[in-house]
Amino acid sequence: MKLSHFKFDLPEELLAEFPSENRDEARLMVVHRDTGEIEHRLFKDVIEYFDEGDVMILNNTKVFPARLYGNKEKTGARIEVFLLRELNEEQRLWDVLVDPARKIRIGNKLYFGEDESLVAEVIDNTTSRGRTLRFLYDGTYDEFRKKLKELGETPIPKYIRRAVVPEDEERYQTIYATEEGAVAAPTAGLHFSKHLLKRLEIKGLNFANVTLHIGLGTFNPVEVEDLSKHKMDSEELIITQEACDIVNKAKADGKKVCCVGTTSMRAVESSVSTNRTLNPFEGWTNKFIFPPYDFSIADSMITNFHMPKSTLLMMISAFCGHDLMKKAYAEAVKEKYKFYSYGDAMLIL
């Protein structure tokens, strides 16, 4: 399939600026692959589609406050620094994006905080906006990380044009996030409340945790018409033996296996055995799933509504079937579902 197959008109007012007031009361579109039927529900109704012994695969990555604002030495120009990944703990080296990038050159220093106690020196260029920074801070590594958190802000997506509000710190994080390392939330999981998780648990569902630390590469635009030529950025992935045992038992018992989010789906499809079971994994993945694709692990998934021509939409097309995906998205626009990170949800069965 080509990039142009994933173009559609998305009215700007359907991009969610704020999340639903209650996590589990976002709207839920239920898409049945076997019949093509589409239902309109609330997210908390998801419990009706699963039974005892079924498994949900959750990405337990935790978003850290990755967006910092500093001032350039001498000029005092305000510079946004987006932390991407730590390269060296001992030397405090980080890959970052800077904005405006044209002002930031190797050798420049940036000062953070009112007391300017945190300083960063630019030591390399990586991409047009990318830089490698060495942070200078008079304190232990733990004190340095604490300082980064104090100065950082919740990295809500750029399409949200409003300022970050205190509520974002809690809402742009799943309630089951435990493993810090992501710069973007696994947004399908944002719809789960503690109450809903407890109800699912009481019904007898099992949960398998995987960890895929989401980088900004997930949201990079696809700029080639031939999808086979698009390269995904690598992201750190951990799948434990315990998670594999939970998933593989459910598959052997003929139970439903549901991936919560495209990141969970990418995670498990990155480590499949020859007999189509899940293997433990610790490393990096740059898996790119687009049609046609034969899925091995999950037979259902929960996801948000994605942007035109995005890699996330391509995965949904591969899982749902392209024609049914187009039908569902046309319905979502017509019914004014909210799109993207803080938007509504879809359950594909």
N, C-alpha and C positions, 0 to 999 in steps of 0.2 A: 504494500500500500504506500501511497505517497502522502507527503505533508499536506497537500491541498485537500485530502479527504477529511481532514480534521479541523476545517475552518467552519465556523458558524457565527451568526450575529448574536452577540451578547449585550443586551442593554446595560449601560453603566450603572443604572439604579439597582440592578440585581446583585452587584458586588457588595457583600456584607461588610459594613463598617464596624458593627458591633455584634457580639454573639447573642443568641437567644437568652432571655432573662434566666431561665432554668435550663441547665445542660440538657436534660433528657426530654425537653419539650420543643426542641427544634422539629421541623417537619421532616418526615421520612417518606421517600418514594420507594416502594417495593416493586422490583422488576422480576418477573418470573420468566426465566429463559426458555422453559419447556413450552409455555403457552403464549408468551408475548404479552401476558396480562400486566397491567400497571395499576398499583394501588397507591392511595394517598393516605398516610397515617401520621402519627407522631412518633418520635424516636423511641419513647418508652414502650411502644407497642412491639418493638423488636423481639421481646421475650416470647411473643406468641408464635414465632416462627422456629423456635428451637426447643429441643427436648432433653431429657436426662441423658447424660453421656456424650452429648455434643460438645465440641471444643471451639473456643474462640482464641485466636492467636493475637496477642497484644504486643505492640512495640513499646517497651518501658523506658525508652530514652527520655532524658530530661533536658529541657531547653535551659541554656544559661544566658544571662543578660549580656548579649554579645555586641550590642551597639554602644560605642563610647563617643564622646565629643571632647576633642582636645584643641589646643591653640598652638599654632606654628610659632617657633621661635622668631624673634625680631619683628615679624609683621603682626603677630597676634591673630592671624586669620583662623576662623573656626573650621575645623576639619572633622568630618565624621569618619570614625574608624570602626569597621565591622570585623570582629574577630572570627576567623574561619576555623583554624585548627592550631593547636600547640605543636610546635616542631621539636622543641628541646626544653625539657623542664629545667635542667640545670642552668642553661644559658638564657632562659626565659625568652625564647624565640617563638614568634607567632606568624602564621600566614594571615594576612588581613586584606580587606578592600578599603580603599580610601576615597573620599569624595569631598571636594573636587580633586581629582587625581592629578590634574595638570600642575597643581601647585606643590606637589610632594615629590622630592627627588632624593636620591641616595645621599646620606649625610645629614639630611634635615632632622631636627628634633621637634617632638611634640610634647606639650605639657598638659597634664590632666588634673582636674580637681582645683578647688579654690586655692589650696595651699601648694599646688604644683609639686606634690610629693611623689607623683608617678610621672616618669619621663620615658619616652620611647624614641629610639634612634632608628631611622630608616637605613637598612643595610643592603637591600636588594629589591629589584623590580621582578615581579613574576608574570603578570599579565598587564593589560592596559590600565586596569584599576587596582591590580594586585601589588602588594608590597610585602616584604619580610621585615618585621620590626623586632628589635631587641629592647625589652623593657628593662628599665633601670629603677630599682626600688630598694630602699634601705630597710630590709626586713627579711624574715624567713620566707620560704616558698609559700607556706600556708598563709602568712600575712599578706603576701603579694596577691594570691588568689582571692583572698577576702577583699582586698582593695579593688581588684577588678570588678568584683560583684557589686561593691558599694557604688562604684562610678558608672557601671554599665546600666543599660536600660533594656527592657523586654523587647526582643527583635521582632515586633509585629511586622507583617509584610508591607512593602513600600506602597502597594496599591491603596492601603488604608491611609488616607491623607491627613487624618486628624492626629493630634499629639497623643502620645502614650498616656494612659490614665492609670492610676494605681490598681484598678481592677484587672488590667491586662496581665499583671504578674501572676495572678492566680488563674485567670481564664485561658491564657495562652499556654496551658500546661494540662496534660491529662492528669486525672486524679491518681493514676497508678504509675506516674513517672518516678523512677528511682535512680536511673543511671545517667549522670550528667554528661553531656557531650554534644547535644544537638543545637543548631542555630535556627531551626524551624521546628514547629510542633508537628507530630503525626496527627493531623487535624480530624480524621474520622473518629479518633478516640476522645476528642473533646466533648462528645455528646454523652458520654457515660457519667452518670452521677453515682455517688456512693450507694444510694438507695437502690438504683437499678442494678448495679453490680451484685449487691446483696440478694436481690430477688432472683437474679440469674443463678447465683450460687445455690440458693435454697431449692431452685427447680432442678438442680443436679448437673448444671453445666460445669465443665472444667476449663481452666485458663492456662495457656502456655505462653510464657513471656520470652520474647526475643528482643535483642537490642540492636537497632540500626540507627547510628548517630547521623541524623539528616544534615547534609550540607546544603549550601545554596545551589549546588549543581542540579539538584532535583528540579529546580525551577528555571534553569537556563533555557532560553528559547531554542527551538530546533531550527537551524538555518539551512538545512539541506533538504531538497525535495525527496531524495532517495533516503528513506529512514535507516537503511542498513549502514549508512555512512555517518550517522550521528554517534558521538561518543559521550557516554555519561561520565561524570566525575566519580571517583571512587569514594565510598563511604565505609566507615568502620562497622563491622558486623560481628555479633557474638550470638551463637545458638548453643545452648547447653544440652547435655545428654538428657537432663530432666525434661526439657521442653520437647525433645525428640520422642521420648517415651510416651508422653501424654498424647502427642499428635498421632504417632504411629499406632498406638492402641486404639484410638478412636477410628482411624482408617480401617484397621483390621476388623473392628466390630461393626463396621458399616454405619458409623455415626457421621453426622455433619461436621465438617471442619470449616470454620469461617475465619478468614483473615480480616482483621479490623484495620483497614487502611491499605493504601498502595505500598507503603514502606514495609509493612508486615509481609505482604505478598512478594515484594522484591527479595526480602530477607529469606523466606523459605524456598523460593524458587532458585536461590543462589547455591543451595546445598542439598541437592536431590541425589539419592542413590540410583543405581541402575534398575532396581526393582521399585522405583517411584515412592520411596519412603524418605523421611527427613533425616539428614545426617548432622551431627554436631559440627560447628564451624567457629573459627576465631581468626579474623583477618579483615580483608577489604573486599568490597564487591562493587563492580560497575555495571551490573546487570541492567539491560535495557529491554523491556518487554513491549513488543508491538505486534500487530496481527501479521500473519497468522502465528499463533503460539499455542502449544499444547501444555496446559497446566497440570502439574503432578500432585500437588498437595491439597489445596483448598477446593471445595466445591461450592462455596458461597463467599461473599465478601461485603463489607460495609465500607462506604467511601463517601467523600463529599462530592460536590459538583465542581468540575475543573474548567480551566480556561481553554479557549480554542487553541489548537495546535500545540498543546502541552504534552510532555511525555506521560503525564498522569492520565490524560484523556486517552492516549494510545493504549495504555494498559487496560483501561476500562473497556475499550472497543474490543481488544483481544479476548477479554474474559466474557463479555456480555454478548458479543456478536455485533458487527459494525452497524447493521441496519437497525437492530433493536436499540443500540446505544443512541443512534441518531433520533429515533422515535422518542426515546425517553428524554433526551435533552430538549427536543422541540416541545415536549409536554412540560418540562421544567420551566422553560422560558414563558410558555403560555400561562402556566399556573403561578408564575412569579415566585418560584423557589429562589432562595438566596444562594449565591455561588461563592466558592473559594474558601479561604481558611476559616472564617467565622460563619460560614454558610450552613445550609441544611444538608441532610444526609440521604444516601441511597443504599438500599439493601438489594443485592443481586443474588437471586437463588437459582 
